[in-house]
Amino acid sequence: MRGATHAKWVACATAAALAATACGGGGDGGGGAGGEVLSSSWGDPQNPLEPANTNEVQGGKVLDMVFRGLKRYDPETGVAEDMLAEQIETTDQQNFTITVKDGWTFSNGEKVTAKSFVDAWNYGAALKNNQRNAYFFSYIQGYDKVHPEKGEQSADTLSGLKVTGERTFTVALAQKWSTFPDTLGYNAYVPLPRAFFDDHDAWLAKPVGNGPYTVQSYTRGSQMSLRKWEEYPGPDKAQNGGVDLKVYTDNNTAYTDLMAGNLDLVDDVPAAQLRNVRSDLGDRYLNTPAGIIQTLAFPYYDRNWGKEGIDKVRKGLSMAIDREQITETIFQRTRTPATDWTSPVLGADGGYKAGLCGDACEYRPDEAKKLIQEGGGLPGGQVRIAYNADTGSHKDWVDAVCNSINNALDNDRACVGNPVGTFADFRKQITENKMTGPFRAGWQMDYPLIQNFLQPLYYTNGSSNDGKWSNAEFDKLVDEANAEDDTAAAVEKFQQAEEVVRDNMAAIPLWYQNGSAGYSERLSDVRLNPFSVPVYDQIKVG
C-alpha cells in the first residue's frame, strides 16, 4: 500500500498471471462521482465466495466489501454496532427477536427482508450444502437435524428460525449464549438474495450482495474488479469509484509494483522490506495492532501426532523457538512474541491474559531437548513445517523457526520447511486432512471476543479446528462460558478453557501480528481495521 512518485508508464513488475491487467495504479481510472478506482494486492480465495463457505482472509476481504449484515464491527474499535439490525431483543439470552431495518435492498433491486436472513442461515447450516462455516449455526435449535454428525440430514430448515413478519424473525438457541448478538457481524450471517438460490452457478460467477461495492468481474489468478454501488443505502458509502484486487503470488513483487507506481495498496509488507519500508514510504506505511495470532497447528488425525505422550514433544518444540529473536530480526518488531492463544487487542476485560502460556512459550533450549526426548523424539526423526509459499513472507519465518529448533536440538536437519505453492492449495490440503506434520495456522479474528479465538479452533469439530484436536474438558468449559449471563464470568470461564489448551499444547502460539500496509501518493484516508484489513470504502483517490 505504499505509494511511489514514478510515472505510470514504468514497466509492470511481472506478477504471476497478471497479463490481463493493465499497468498503472489506478485500474481503469473510472468511478464517476465517487472518485477513481484504486488497485490493491490480493490472493485468490480458497473457495467460491459463498458467505457461509468462506473462512479465510482473502475471500473475507471481498465479502466485507460486497455484503452488510445485522451488525458491523467498528473500523476503529472493533465494537459490534447495528447495521441492518433495527433491534435485537431477548429476555433469557436464549430466544431472540430480530427486526431488520427498512429501506435496504440488494444491488439487483431485491428488498432485504427477514426471509433473506433466514434462507441464508438455513442454507449455510445444511449438511448437503457442505459449507465450511456451518458450525456457526450449530447453537440454533434443529442443527442436529439439518447437520447431523453422522448420516443424512432429516430436515432442510433449522427449527429455531422462524420468519414472523416481513422484517422480523426469531432465533431459538439450544442453550443460553449471551454474546450471540455480537457475533452477527460475521460474514456467515449476512443475507442472501433469491438469485443465490434461483441460479446458483450464475451467482457464484458474479456474486450479488447488499454492500457498498458490486462485483464487476473476476478472473482467477489475475484480478477481481469491484465498483462502487451508487444506490447503496448504508451510511458507509464508498469514497472511491472501486477497487481492483490484483492477484500476487509473491508479496515482494507487489511491493516492487507499489514502489514503481503500478499498484496503490499493499496490505502485507513483506518481511524482506521491513528494514526499508519507513524510509521508502514515510507516513504512508501503516503498522497497527490487529486481532491476529500466528500459531503452529498439528494434525491430530495423523497417528504420529495424535499418539500418547506426544504433548511433551509439542511443548518441547515450543520451548525451542526463540520468539524474541525472530520477531526482532525477521519482523522488525511488527510482531510481538505470544504468551497466550488470543490477542492483546481484546484487552484484559475481553479475555487477553498476558503470560498465560508460562515457561512453555519461553526460549529454553536445554529443557526443550529434554522434553522432546521424554516424549519419544520427533515423529519420523524430523519436523516438517508446512506453509503456503505465495504470500506473507512465510518462508523467512519458517526457516528462522527451524533454525532455532535445530540449534536447540543440536541437529541441522531436525526441522525443515515444507512449502506448498499457493494459499488455495495449502488450504485444500488442510481441509482434506492431508497434513503429516505441523503447519502454519494464522488466525484473524472474526469478531472481537475471546470465544472466537478458542471455540472455532479447538472445540471438537469446530469450524476452523483444522488439526481435529478434541478435549472433553475444554468443550465443557466453553459450553459453560457461553451460557453465562455475566460477561466477566464468561471471560473467566473461557480463560479456564484456554488453560486446557495450554496444558495440552494443542497448538504452539508464536506471535501476535500487527496489521501492516503501505500505499501510494494517490491515496488518502487509508487505515486498517482491528482485523488488519484496509477500510477500502473510506479510501479516497486523487
N, C-alpha and C positions, 0 to 999 in steps of 0.2 A: 503494500500500500504506500510505499514511499514514492515520491514523485521525482521527476527529473526535468531539467531545463532543455534537454536536447530536442532538436526538431523532430517532428513526427515522421519524417521520411527516413530516419535512421533505420537500417535494415532490422527486421524482426529476428530476435534470437529464436532458434528453432526449438519449439516445444513439440513433443510428440503429437501428431495428428491435428496440428493447427493449420494445416494448409488451407482450409476453407475459411479461415478467419482473417479479415483484413488487418494489416498493420495499423497501429495507432491506438492511443489510449482511450479514445472516445467512442469506440464502437462505430455505429453508423452515424453518430452525431445528431440523431433525431431526438424527438421528445417533446416538441411543441412548447406549450406554456409552462410545463413542469420542468423545463431545463433539458440539458443534453444528457446523453447516455454515458455512463461510466463503465469501465471494464475492471474485473476483479478475478484473481486467481481462484481456482476451484478444482475439485476432483470428482469424477463420476461417482454417483451414489451406487451403493451395492444393489438396491432393488428399485423397481418402478416406484413412482412417488405416491403410492397409496399411503395416506396418513397413518393408518394402523399397521403398516408394514415397514415403516422407516424408523430405525432406531440407531442411526449413525449420523455423524456430524454433517457430511456433505449434502445428503438428502434433506436433513433437518433445516439447513440454511434456506433451501428453496421453499419448503413448507412454511417457514416463518414469513416469507415474503408473499406467498400466494393465499394463505389462509389466516383467518382470525377465529378464535374460539370464545367460549364463555368468559374466560379470564385471559389476561395478558400480563406477563411479568415486566414490571417497570424496567426500562433500559438502563437506568442508573442504579436503582436499589435492589432490583430483583423481586420486589414485593408483588404478590398476586393481586391484580386490580381487575374490576369488572370491565369486560369488553362487550360481548353480546349478552351477558347476563344482566338483566334488569334487577333480578332478585333471586337469591338462593336461601331458602328458609328450611329450618329444621327445629324440632323441639327435643329430639332424642339422640342426635348425632348419628342416626342410622337411616332415617327416612327423610328425604329431601324433596322439596318442591321448587322447581326451577322455572323462572319466567324469562323468556327471550325478548330482547328489545325489539321494538317495531322499527321498520324502515330499512332493514338490512336485506340485501339481495346478493346473489352470486353474480359473477361478471357476465353470465349469459342471460341475465334478467330475471331468473327464477328467484322467488322470495325465500328467504331463510326462515324456517319455521321450527317448531318443536320437533316435528317429524324428521326434519333434516338431521337433527342430532341423534334421535332415537334410531333411525335407519342406519346411520353411520356406525353407531356403537354396536348395534346388533351384528352388522357385517364384520366389524373388527373382532368381535368375540367368537364368531362361529368357527368351529374346527375345520369345516370344509373349505374355508377361505384361506387358511394357512397364513394368518397374519402374525408377524413377529411380535407385535405389541398387544396381542390378545390378552396377555396376562394383566394388563392394566384394567381390564373389565372383570377380573376374577372375584372382586369383592361384591359385585352386583348379584342379587339373588337370581338363581337359574343358570349361573355359569356352568355348573356341573352337568347340566343337560345339553347346553349348546357347545360345550368344550370339555367333554369327559376325558379323564386321564387315559382311559382305555376304551376301545370300541368306537362305534359311530355315534354322532350326536343324535339325541332323541327329540330335540326341539330346535327351531330355527330362530327363536327370539328369546331374549332374556326376560324372565317373568318379573324381574324387578324394575323394568322400564315400562312406563305407561304414558301415552300421549293423552292429556286431559283437556287440551284446547289448542287452538292454532299456535299459541305462543307459550304454552305451559306443558310441562311433563314432570313426572315424579320418578325418583330413583330410590329403590329399596335395597339397602346393602345387607349382606349376610351377617354382618356384625358391625358394631359401632366403629366409626372412623371419623374422628373429629376434624382432621385436616383434609378430608376428601375435597371440599370446595377449592382448596389451594392447589390441588393437582390439575385442575381443569383448564389450565393454560397450556398443558402439554399437547403436542400435535395429534396424538392418538384420539383426542376427544373433539376434534373440530367437526363441523357439519359437512355433509356431502350433498351435492345436487342430484336430482333424478338422473341426469346424464351419466353419472358414475355407474348407475345400475342398469340403465336402459341400453347403453352402448359402451360397455366397459373398455373394450380394446381402443376405441376412439378416444375415450377419456384418458387412458394411460398414455397415449401418444401425445396428447395435448391437454394436460390437467386444467380443470376449471375450478376456481376457488372463489373466495369472498374477501381476499386481502387486497392490499394496495397495489399489487402487481398482477399482471397476467402473463402466461407463458406464450411467447410468440413462436419460438421454435427450439428444438433440441436435437443436436447431432452427437450421439455418444462418442466420446473420445475427442470431441472438438469443442463444442460450446453450447450453452443454454442461454437464450436471449429472453429476458423479461422486460416488459414495458409497463409504464405507469397506467393504472386504470383510472381514467379521468372521472368516472362516476362513483368511485369508491366512497361509501357513506361514512366511514370511520373518521375519528379525529386525527389519526396519524397518517395523513395523506403523504404520498411520496413527494419529496422536494427535488426530485430529478426526473428525467424522462425515461429512465430504465437502467437496467444493469445487464451487461454481457458477462456471464460467468464462463471464463475460459479454462479449459482443462489443461492442467500441467501434471506431468508425471515426475517432475523434479522441481522442487520449490527454489532451488538455486537458479534455475532457468527463469522462473517467474521473477525473482529478484533482479536478475540481469535485464529482463524486459522492462521492469519498473524503472531502473536507472537509465535505460536507453530511451525512455519516453513512450514505450509501446504498451504500457499497462498502467492503470491508475491506482490499483489497490492490491496489496499482498497481505493476507491476514494470517500468515505464519512465517515470520522471518527465519530463514534457515540458520542453523547453529553456526555454520561457517562464516556467516556475515555479521554475527553479533558484535564482534570486535570493532567493526567499521560502521555499523548502522547509524550511530549517533552523529558521526562526522559526515556520513553520506546524506542523512535526511534531516538532521536537527530536530526541530519540534514537529516534524512530520512522521516521527517514529513514536508509536504508542506502546507502552508496556504497563499493563494494568492487571490487578488481581482478578482471577476468574475462578469459577467453581469447577476446576479440573484437577484430577489427580491421575498420575501415571502409576500403574502397578504392573507386576508380573503375575499373570494368572497361570493356573496349572490344569492339565487335562485329567480330571479325576476318573474319567471313564477309561483311561489307559492303565493297564494292570501295574505298570511300574510306579506311576504317580498316585495311585489310589490304594497302595498296599499299606499294611500296618507298620507304624513306626516311621513312615516317610516324613511326618511332620517335623522331625528333628533335622532332616535334610533341608527342608524348606526354610526353617529358622536359621540354619547354618548359612545357607545361601544369602539370606537377608543380611546377616552379620558380616558377610564377606564383601558387601558393597559399600564403597566409600562415597556416600551421597554428597558429603560436603565438597570433596574434591571435584566430583563430576559436575555438580551444579555450578561450581565456580569456573572450572576450566572449559567445559563444553558449552554451558548455557549462560556464562557471564552473569550469573545471579538472576536470570529471568525465571529460574525455578528455585524452589525452596525445599530442602530435604523434608520428606514427610515423616510425621511422628504419630499419625493416626490414619484412618481409612476414609476420612471425609474431606473437608476443605475449610481453611480459615475464613472464607467469605461467609460461612454460616454464623460465625461468632460463637462465643461461649453459650449464650442463651439458646442458640439454634442447634447446638449439639457438637460443635467442634471441641475437641479435648486435646490440647497440646500435650505430647508426651505419653499418650495412652499406649503406644507401642512399646515403650520402655527400652530396655537394652537390646531387644531384638531388631531395632532399627538403627542401632549404633554400629560403627565400624569396629569390629573386634575379631581380627583375623585368626588369632590363636584359638579362640573359643569356637569360631566358625568351623575351622578344620576339625576340631574335636567332635562337635555335634554331627557333622556330616559322616564322620567315621562311625559314630554311635548309631546313626540311622541306617547303616548298611552301605554307605558310599553312594556316589552319584549313579542313578539308574543307567545302565549301559556304559558306565565309566565316563560319561560326558554329558554336559548340559548344552543343548542347542536352543537358543532363544529365537523364536520366530517373530518376524516383524514385516510390515509392508515397506518395500524399498522406494516407493514412488513419492511419498510426502512426509513432511515432519522431521527431517534430519534424523530419522531413527537409527540409521547405520552408525552415526557418530556415537550416540549414547549407548547403544547396544554393545559396540566394540569396547567402549570405556567400562561398562559394567562387567563384561567378560574379562577384560584385563585385570580389573580389581579382584574378581573371583579367582582368576589364575594366580595372581600374586599371593592371595591369601592361602591358596592350597598348594603353592609351590609346584604348579603343573601348568605348563604353557598351553595345553590342549584340554584342560578341564571344562572350559566354556568357549563356545564359538557362536557367532551369529548365524541365523538361518533365514536369509531374506526371501520374501515372496514378492513377485514382480509388482503387483498393483494392489491397492486397498480393496478393490472389489474381490479379487481372487483370494486375498488374505482372509477377508470376512467369510467368503464361501467355504474355505477350509475349516474355519472355526465353527460355523453353524452346522456343518456336516460332521462335526466331531472327528476331525482328521488330524488334530494336533497330537504330537507324540512327546512334546516337551513343553517347557514354559513358553509363554507368548505374551507380547506386549498387550496391555489392556487399559488404554487411556479411557477415563470416564469423564464425560462432560455432563454436569447435572441437567436433568430435565426440568426440575423445579427446585427452588432453594429450601429443601427440607432434608434433615438427616435421614429420614426414611428413604429418600431417593438414592442416597449413597450406599445403602445397605440392602434393602429388600430386593430390588431388581437384580443385584449382583450376586447375592449369597443365599437368598431364600430358596428352598428346594423348588426346582423347576421355575425359578424366577425368569423374567423376560430376557434379561441380559446375563444370566448365570451361565456363561459360555463354557466354564470348566466343569459344570454339573456337580459342584460341591453341595453337600447336603448334611445338615446337622439339626437334629430334633430340638435341642435346647435353644439354638438360635431361632428357629422357626417359632417356637413357643413364645419367646421374649418379644419378637416382632409383632405377633398377634396381640399380645397383651399391650404393647405400646400403642398400636393402632386403636385399641379400644378405650384408651384413656381420654377422659373429658378435658383434663387439665394439660396444657401444653408442656409445662415444666415436668410434670410426671411422665408424660410420653417421651420427652427427650431423655430423661434419666433411664427409662426402660430401654430405649434404643441404644444408649451407651453401654448398658449391660450386655445387649446383644453384640455390640461391637467388640466387647471383651472376649466373647466366644470366638469371633473371627481372629482376634489377636492370639488367643491361647492355642489355636489350631494352625495359625499362619495360613489361613485359607488362600490368601494372596499376599504377595510382598509389596508393601507400599514403597514407592521410590521417591517421588517429589510432587509438590503442588506446582501447578503451572500457571504462570501469568499469561494473559492474552497479549500477543504481540502483533503489531501491524505497521505498515508503512504505506504512504500514499503520495501521489503526485501533486504538483503545484496547481493542477486544475481543480482539485477538490478542497472543500472546506466543510466544517461541522462533522468531521469524521470522529467517531468514538466506538468503543467496543462495549457491549453489554456484559453483565456478570457471567454470561455463558461463553465469553470470548468471541462472539460473533459480531461483525460490523452491524451497526444500526443503519442498514442500507437506505431505508426510506427517508432518513433525515440528512443524508449527504447531499451537499449542493455541488454543482459542477459549473466551472467557468469563473 
